[in-house]
């Protein structure tokens, strides 16, 4: 069942914003994305691919099942797939309810997604459900700063307008806890700071969870 989101103002703005930052995101995240995707199979699922920022890291000919509810992303997402010779299948679904069978997927990619979904734990649960035993979930997420720090207080202060503008994006989610508590066989995870003028989203995590 299709579950699409079509906000003609905020959706279009977010699509433009992500596309305009593509080269900056490549500079910031590129080396980590290359390292995290170097051993990926020929068919993958990507949760929330947005405008296709990750496609440049996938081998030409990769089959991508894109779980993307925001229809305002589709034009740019399709063009980016054509640019990088990606075989793209878009499914207008939210990550909380993925229409794929249990244990049917070898690799799931998801970057900068858990911050904005309605239920991060349910999304990660769905990712784990569709992965085969030994399958991998690759993630990069901006996360909450340590409790009690000035940065955590700033994240709380800017949260309402930021969340509204970017369709649910929360700068203070402790997404590493969600991933570590999801019941994966193993989780390899690093915390790092993204060098960015967007100070409130500098704390990040990146890694691989294996079922």
Buried (B, 14 or more C-beta within 10 A) or exposed (E): EEEBBEEEEBBBBBBEBBBEBBEEBBEBBEEBBEEBBEEBEEBBBBBBBBBBBBBBBBEEEBBBBBBBBBBBBBEBBBEBBEEBEBEBEBBBBBBBEBEBEEEEBBBBBBBBBBBBBEBBBBBBBBBBBBBEEEBBBBBBBBBBBEEEEEBBBBBBEBBEEBBEEBBEBBBBBBBBEBBBEBEBEEBEBEEEEBEBEEBBBBBBBBBBBBB
